[in-house]
């Protein structure tokens, strides 16, 4: 079978990590890429799930979530709970989950 060259650009750190992991598997990067390509052709799909990572929680989104919780507490008539009462509720919920 005729051979063809395939060139890929990637972050240098990623390349080093990939190379190290491939060596740990007992293969080189070329073999790993060939295994991947054969799996894609055989399965006619990417052989693993590709998804977006969880969004990072920012200070702004945390503040917005806290404000929404305060509004819910106000709407439910529990906005005047003390810290001790809140902690007691948390403890009770944890007990229920462990039962």
Buried (B, 14 or more C-beta within 10 A) or exposed (E): EEEEEEEEEEEEEEEEEBEEEBEEEEBEBEEBBEBEEEEEEEEEEEEEEEEEEEEEEEEEEEEEEEEEEEEEBEEEEEEEEEEEEEEEEEEEEEEEEEE
